[in-house]
Amino acid sequence: MAERAATAGVGKAALDTLSLFTLAVLAGAFIALGAQLATIVGIAPAFGVGPSRLLVGVAFSLGLVLVVLAGAELFTGNMLILIARLQGAVPTAQLLRNWTIAYAGNFVGATLTAGLVYASGQWAIAGGQVGGAALATAHAKLSLGFVEAVARGILGNGLVCLAVWLCFGARSNADRIFSIVPPIAAFVAAGFEHSVANMYFVPVALLIRHEPLAVDVSGLPADALAGLTWSRFLTANLIPVTLGNIVGGALMVAAVYWLVYLRPRPQ
């Protein structure tokens, strides 16, 4: 699995800019679609908090299933390219290039999907409950403290990268799906944070916040709605969560498995 991860990292780092960016846009869109499905599934919890959150997590796993099976470049999953870097197979410049372009493409894909979902009027389903849930989710994410957001980002991408790691041991698409769902369901149910998912969750709420129906259903006070801004999204959520995602994926998964399985041993 470690050797497969290193080989995959070499291929990802060698992608040309247009291909990498296009696949990153797709990944952002795929994660956004999983996030939207999770929003719909979670609007009327009927099984208690724990089981309902677990069901939402299973729905959200659609995003990574599409990324892995259809093929796309996800910034958070690409933390595993660090294994190839530690092997000396990928230069640092190529590693950082991949992460930068993937992050930008993910942002474009996720926010464009947010715009399409808003334009579709889908947020008005169930009397505006979908839109209300989107507003409540974004408000909760922007209410996290900096340290809390970083910690949740570490834990969240640790589980995402473990899901990708498990796929290196899979031999079929069914294996890959079964490898992905438990870690992703766990990260969502536990309330951890994922930067690319938040590139959808918060922008779609920023669009919906002007819709009276969704605002009424959300029950959020005016000051909470006023706090839903692009600048607050960047500083209170996206930056700390991204930092946490890098630590959780690159250090806690990629570096650890390289250390265990691939580091040079004395002869």
Secondary structure, DSSP 8 states (H G I E B T S, - for coil): -HHHHHHHHHHHHT--HHHHHHHHHHHHHHHHHHHHHHHHHTSS--S-HHHHHHHHHHHHTHHHHHIIIII---TTGGGGGHHHHHTTSS-HHHHHHHHHHHHHHHHHHHHHHHHHHHHHTGGGHHHHHHHHHHHHHHHHHHTS-HHHHHHHHHHHHHHHHHHHHHHTT--SHHHHHHHHHHHHHHHHHTT---HHHHHHHHHHHHHHTT-HHHHHHHT--HHHHHT--HHHIIIIIIHHHHHHHHIIIIIIIIIHHIIIIIS----
